[in-house]
Each structure stands twice: as C-alpha cells, then as structure tokens.
C-alpha cells in the first residue's frame, strides 16, 4: 500500500524539545521580552518560527525577525545538538530501508539545520532526501511536495506516500497533498490534536509505528 515513508524531524525522529525551549528563552531574555508560559512555549515545537512568534506571541514583523535572529544565535551553535533520536528510531529506519521502502525527511525546520541534525546522528544514510524549509514561510505541504519532486514521485503516486509526524501541521500538509498521515503520540502534540485534525493512523510508541507500517505495506 505504501512505498514511501516521509518523516517529520522534531518530535518524530528526534526529541528536540530541550534545545528549542532553551533557545526560545534565550531570545526572549536577550530582547527583554516577557517569557510566555510553558504551555505556549511548547506550541513552538512544530510550526515555522515566523508563524509561532506571530500567532502565539502576536509580535509584529520587526519583533518577529529580531526574535528569530536571537533564537538562532544560540540554536545554531548549541541548541541544535540539545537533541537526540528517540529510542528505536535508527533501527526502524534501517529495517524500513532494508525492506525496500524509500524514505524522506519532510520538516519545516530550515533545510541546512535539518541536514546538520541527521548528519550528526548518522541518520542521513537512510533517506533519499532531507527536505526542509528554504524560506521563512515554507509550509509542510511545500516541503512534502519538494521531497516528492526530488524523489521522482509523481502526483498519481501520492497515495503511496505515508507522512509520519507529531503535530497537526503534518496532518494538514499530508492531506493537502492527498496523502495519509500517521500521528505519533511520543512527540509534542497536545491531547486531542490528532483527533481534531483527522490523523489517519495513530502510533503510541516507536514499536507501534513499526508494526503499523509493516501491517500496511
């Protein structure tokens, strides 16, 4: 049924919460801005930063760009590596590749940062492509379509792609492309998000994800 498996990065392949949260706190403090509560900070894990600062903090464009610059001042040096693959992920990727699945990363994290993470943790070798954002406003749909283009997947094959992610943006992006999406509960989605946005499948743990994918193959 599925020949191609696309993975989100943060909250799906790697637990990146520590580095993101600490870099956000650094940005707020450096700019003298009030830190939001922990519930709001957790919402930043998933969407593009420009969307998060605008929608969750109601910042204007100038403040948003300053906050992004300060965030990255810390994140690209330190925060990016306050991060680790979830237990069982490297093994899952190896098994999928050995069974003939073609794999991709589809993330709205800037592409050069996503590549640094997958290189650092020796995950790049499993993927046909690491597709990330190449502009501040790249949507999940855009990075998914870019991955398909690079892999030579025509639109009539989109139904053979399964998107795996931990947030509503993965579901929205996949469905916009006519693809199914599996939500993983070990990531950062708030309770009820998968049900609200219509995830086609849900996996509690990495082992459950593995069993699901092989049962649908």
C-alpha positions as CSV (number, residue, x, y, z in Angstrom):
1,X,0.0,0.0,0.0
2,X,2.8,2.5,1.0
3,X,6.1,2.5,-0.8
4,X,7.3,5.8,0.5
5,X,7.5,6.9,4.2
6,X,8.1,10.6,5.0
7,X,9.1,11.6,8.5
8,X,8.9,14.9,10.3
9,X,12.1,15.6,12.3
10,X,11.4,17.3,15.6
11,X,9.2,15.2,17.8
12,X,9.2,12.3,15.4
13,X,12.7,11.2,14.7
14,X,14.4,13.3,17.4
15,X,13.4,14.7,20.8
16,X,14.5,18.3,20.2
17,X,12.5,20.0,23.0
18,X,15.4,21.0,25.2
19,X,17.3,22.8,22.5
20,X,14.3,24.6,21.1
21,X,13.0,25.7,24.5
22,X,16.3,27.0,25.8
23,X,16.9,28.9,22.6
24,X,13.5,30.5,22.8
25,X,14.2,31.5,26.4
26,X,17.5,33.0,25.3
27,X,15.7,35.0,22.6
28,X,13.1,36.4,25.0
29,X,15.7,37.3,27.6
30,X,18.1,38.9,25.2
31,X,15.4,41.1,23.8
32,X,13.9,42.0,27.2
33,X,10.6,40.3,26.3
34,X,8.4,38.6,28.7
35,X,8.7,34.8,28.6
36,X,5.4,33.1,27.8
37,X,4.1,30.3,30.0
38,X,5.3,26.7,29.4
39,X,2.2,25.7,27.5
40,X,2.7,28.5,25.0
41,X,6.4,27.7,24.6
42,X,5.6,24.0,23.8
43,X,3.4,25.2,20.9
44,X,6.6,26.5,19.2
45,X,7.8,22.9,18.6
46,X,6.4,22.1,15.1
47,X,5.4,25.2,13.1
48,X,7.9,27.6,11.4
49,X,9.3,30.2,13.8
50,X,7.8,33.1,11.9
51,X,4.3,31.5,12.4
52,X,4.9,30.8,16.0
53,X,6.1,34.3,17.0
54,X,3.3,35.9,15.0
55,X,0.4,33.6,16.1
56,X,1.4,32.7,19.7
57,X,3.0,36.0,20.7
58,X,1.2,38.5,18.5
59,X,4.6,40.1,17.5
60,X,4.8,42.5,14.6
61,X,7.1,41.7,11.7
62,X,10.1,43.6,13.1
63,X,9.9,42.0,16.5
64,X,9.4,38.6,15.0
65,X,12.5,38.9,12.8
66,X,14.6,40.1,15.8
67,X,13.3,37.2,17.9
68,X,14.2,34.7,15.2
69,X,17.7,36.1,14.9
70,X,18.3,35.9,18.6
71,X,16.8,32.3,18.7
72,X,19.2,31.2,16.0
73,X,22.1,32.9,17.6
74,X,22.0,30.3,20.3
75,X,20.3,27.4,18.5
76,X,22.7,27.0,15.6
77,X,25.7,26.8,18.0
78,X,24.3,24.8,20.9
79,X,20.6,24.2,20.8
80,X,20.6,22.1,17.7
81,X,22.6,19.4,19.5
82,X,20.5,19.5,22.7
83,X,18.6,16.8,20.9
84,X,18.7,13.0,20.4
85,X,17.0,10.3,18.3
86,X,14.1,8.6,20.0
87,X,14.9,5.1,21.2
88,X,14.4,2.6,18.3
89,X,14.4,5.2,15.5
90,X,17.7,4.3,13.9
91,X,16.8,0.6,14.0
92,X,13.3,1.3,12.5
93,X,14.8,3.4,9.7
94,X,17.4,0.6,8.9
95,X,14.7,-2.0,8.8
96,X,12.5,0.0,6.5
97,X,15.3,0.8,4.1
98,X,16.3,-2.9,4.1
99,X,12.8,-3.9,3.2
100,X,12.8,-1.6,0.2
101,X,10.9,1.4,1.4
102,X,12.1,4.8,0.2
103,X,12.4,7.3,3.0
104,X,12.5,11.1,3.3
105,X,12.6,13.7,5.9
106,X,9.9,16.4,5.4
107,X,10.3,19.2,8.0
108,X,9.7,22.9,8.2
109,X,13.0,23.3,10.1
110,X,15.4,25.1,7.8
111,X,16.9,22.5,5.5
112,X,20.5,23.2,6.3
113,X,19.7,22.7,10.1
114,X,17.8,19.5,9.4
115,X,20.8,18.2,7.5
116,X,23.1,19.0,10.3
117,X,20.9,17.1,12.7
118,X,20.6,14.0,10.5
119,X,24.3,14.1,9.7
120,X,25.2,14.5,13.4
121,X,23.2,11.4,14.4
122,X,24.2,9.4,11.4
123,X,20.6,9.2,10.1
124,X,21.1,10.8,6.6
125,X,22.2,7.5,5.1
126,X,18.6,6.2,5.5
127,X,17.0,8.9,3.4
128,X,16.6,9.6,-0.3
129,X,16.3,13.3,0.6
130,X,16.1,15.6,3.6
131,X,13.6,18.2,2.6
132,X,13.3,21.3,4.8
133,X,12.3,24.8,4.6
134,X,14.2,27.0,2.2
135,X,12.2,30.2,3.1
136,X,10.7,31.5,6.3
137,X,7.1,30.8,5.1
138,X,7.5,27.3,3.7
139,X,4.6,25.2,4.7
140,X,4.6,21.5,5.4
141,X,2.8,20.9,2.1
142,X,5.6,22.7,0.3
143,X,8.4,20.6,1.9
144,X,6.4,17.4,1.2
145,X,6.0,18.3,-2.4
146,X,9.7,19.2,-2.7
147,X,10.6,15.8,-1.3
148,X,8.4,14.1,-3.9
149,X,9.9,16.1,-6.7
150,X,13.4,15.2,-5.7
151,X,12.5,11.5,-5.4
152,X,10.6,11.5,-8.7
153,X,7.3,10.7,-7.1
154,X,4.5,11.8,-9.5
155,X,1.2,13.1,-8.1
156,X,-0.6,9.9,-9.2
157,X,1.7,8.1,-6.7
158,X,1.0,10.4,-3.8
159,X,-1.4,7.8,-2.3
160,X,1.6,5.6,-1.9
161,X,3.2,8.1,0.5
162,X,2.6,7.9,4.3
163,X,3.6,11.0,6.2
164,X,4.6,10.4,9.8
165,X,4.6,13.3,12.3
166,X,3.7,14.5,15.7
167,X,1.7,17.7,15.1
168,X,-1.3,19.0,13.3
169,X,0.9,20.6,10.6
170,X,1.9,17.1,9.4
171,X,-1.7,16.1,9.1
172,X,-2.7,19.3,7.3
173,X,0.3,19.1,4.9
174,X,-0.2,15.5,4.1
175,X,-3.9,15.9,3.5
176,X,-3.3,18.9,1.2
177,X,-1.2,16.6,-0.9
178,X,-3.8,13.8,-0.9
179,X,-1.7,11.7,1.4
180,X,-2.4,9.8,4.6
181,X,-0.8,10.8,7.9
182,X,0.2,8.8,11.0
183,X,0.5,10.8,14.2
184,X,3.0,9.7,16.8
185,X,2.0,10.3,20.4
186,X,5.5,10.2,21.8
187,X,6.1,13.6,20.2
188,X,4.8,17.1,21.1
189,X,1.1,17.1,20.1
190,X,-1.3,18.3,22.8
191,X,-4.1,15.9,23.8
192,X,-6.8,15.6,21.2
193,X,-4.9,17.2,18.3
194,X,-4.8,14.1,16.2
195,X,-8.5,13.5,16.6
196,X,-9.3,17.1,15.9
197,X,-7.3,17.3,12.7
198,X,-8.1,13.8,11.4
199,X,-4.9,11.7,11.6
200,X,-5.5,8.6,9.6
201,X,-3.5,6.4,12.0
202,X,-2.0,6.9,15.4
203,X,1.0,5.2,17.0
204,X,1.7,5.5,20.7
205,X,5.4,4.3,20.6
206,X,8.1,3.7,18.0
207,X,7.4,0.0,18.1
208,X,3.8,0.6,17.4
209,X,4.8,2.8,14.4
210,X,7.0,0.0,13.1
211,X,4.2,-2.6,13.4
212,X,1.7,-0.2,11.8
213,X,3.9,0.5,8.7
214,X,4.6,-3.2,8.1
215,X,1.0,-4.1,8.5
216,X,0.0,-1.6,5.8
217,X,2.8,-2.5,3.4
